[in-house]
């Protein structure tokens, strides 16, 4: 909630009263003083904290709501004025006036100022539209922020921390965690992060996917020295292997492809829109894959592991179809129904001599051939 201007707040309640003139036994109150009540003394002002919070605070407005709600239900002769609220919450009347204006105009609470009772009340029962977050839930948000910080993007990391700070400041005295303390005990580590730091491109492509807007950009594929201009229909932006990708349909060829954001340049909207395929489901599209690459039809992959790798396989979930079987000799069989993709091949190569590909045969032969090339490298020259 952004701070609103001060202005006059006498409009609150006048719409429901139906008159701008005082009734019998009432005293007319000028608009610029309505609701302010008796001003605090100089001693009271000096006693207040010098670092007074002048922002529009959800926590403070909730306290104002509870005070007015209680006064409304008890039908007190004297309702809480801005001066009363300022004294109770130890803030200035200008701050209270700003909060009252926000509660009336933005939160649409049924506030009414009653001149002859010098204060505010509700014209009907209502609930304050606040966010109820428990301590453990706030802590989970802090953990997620630490996960985002693992991605080396200054704008993304600071953006998440800014949101968390705002939640921390507005959720009340019941939720108090020091953000730096969370950072000191929880972290997420990765390897080989994308070099994309400016999230403007990420935001642009996400909005294009939401609004079904065709995009054009220059794309330099791996192994190419020059980029080629592409026109695509963006469908989905995802993060895989610590890098950001766009899943999109090529307008010219109709092929659905993944594009790395870090390899894009000169990204612009063409002004054309498209109809998003009704049956497109990114979760279903990647369901048979182990990682971010899409493969052909899934097939049974059986790997046999020993030593430390055999223990690690039992502790982790690689794919929802996996089945782990411990053999009598201490080795472990990991069986999955997945597509053979570069991600799967890289995982197997990383396990080195502790893994044996049992099936499929084509994958077994490919891994063995690559192992021979690593053992006897060639084509590197003499330097």
URPE-V492449 format. One record per residue. N is the residue number from 1. BURIAL is I if it has 24 or more other ideal C-beta (glycine too) atoms within 12 Angstrom, else O. Layout:
N;BURIAL  N;BURIAL
This chain:
1;I  2;O  3;O  4;I  5;O  6;O  7;O  8;O  9;I  10;I  11;O  12;I  13;I  14;I  15;O  16;O  17;O  18;O  19;O  20;O  21;O  22;O  23;O  24;O  25;O  26;O  27;O  28;O  29;I  30;O  31;O  32;O  33;O  34;I  35;I  36;I  37;I  38;O  39;O  40;I  41;O  42;O  43;O  44;O  45;O  46;O  47;O  48;O  49;O  50;O  51;O  52;O  53;I  54;O  55;O  56;I  57;I  58;I  59;I  60;I  61;I  62;I  63;I  64;I  65;I  66;I  67;I  68;I  69;I  70;O  71;I  72;I  73;O  74;O  75;O  76;O  77;O  78;O  79;I  80;I  81;I  82;I  83;I  84;I  85;I  86;I  87;I  88;I  89;I  90;O  91;I  92;I  93;I  94;I  95;I  96;I  97;I  98;I  99;I  100;I  101;I  102;I  103;I  104;I  105;O  106;O  107;I  108;O  109;I  110;I  111;I  112;I  113;I  114;I  115;I  116;O  117;I  118;I  119;I  120;I  121;I  122;I  123;O  124;O  125;O  126;O  127;O  128;I  129;O  130;I  131;O  132;O  133;O  134;O  135;O  136;O  137;O  138;I  139;I  140;O  141;I  142;I  143;I  144;O  145;I  146;I  147;O  148;I  149;I  150;I  151;I  152;O  153;I  154;O  155;O  156;I  157;I  158;O  159;O  160;I  161;I  162;O  163;O  164;I  165;O  166;O  167;I  168;I  169;I  170;I  171;I  172;I  173;O  174;O  175;I  176;O  177;I  178;O  179;I  180;O  181;O  182;I  183;O  184;O  185;O  186;O  187;O  188;O  189;O  190;O  191;O  192;O  193;O  194;I  195;O  196;I  197;O  198;O  199;I  200;O  201;I  202;I  203;O  204;I  205;I  206;I  207;O  208;I  209;I  210;O  211;O  212;O  213;I  214;I  215;I  216;I  217;I  218;O  219;I  220;O  221;O  222;O  223;O  224;O  225;O  226;O  227;O  228;O  229;O  230;I  231;I  232;I  233;I  234;I  235;I  236;I  237;I  238;I  239;I  240;I  241;I  242;I  243;I  244;I  245;I  246;I  247;I  248;I  249;I  250;I  251;O  252;O  253;O  254;O  255;O  256;O  257;I  258;I  259;I  260;I  261;I  262;I  263;I  264;I  265;O  266;O  267;I  268;O  269;O  270;O  271;O  272;O  273;O  274;I  275;O  276;O  277;O  278;O  279;O  280;O  281;O  282;I  283;O  284;O  285;O  286;I  287;O  288;I  289;I  290;I  291;I  292;I  293;I  294;I  295;I  296;O  297;O  298;O  299;O  300;I  301;I  302;I  303;I  304;I  305;I  306;I  307;O  308;O  309;I  310;I  311;O  312;O  313;I  314;O  315;O  316;O  317;O  318;I  319;I  320;O  321;O  322;I  323;O  324;I  325;O  326;O  327;O  328;O  329;O  330;O  331;I  332;I  333;I  334;I  335;I  336;I  337;I  338;I  339;I  340;I  341;I  342;I  343;I  344;I  345;I  346;O  347;I  348;I  349;I  350;O  351;I  352;O  353;O  354;O  355;I  356;I  357;I  358;I  359;O  360;I  361;O  362;O  363;I  364;O  365;O  366;O  367;I  368;O  369;O  370;O  371;O  372;O  373;O  374;O  375;O  376;O  377;O  378;O  379;O  380;O  381;O  382;O  383;O
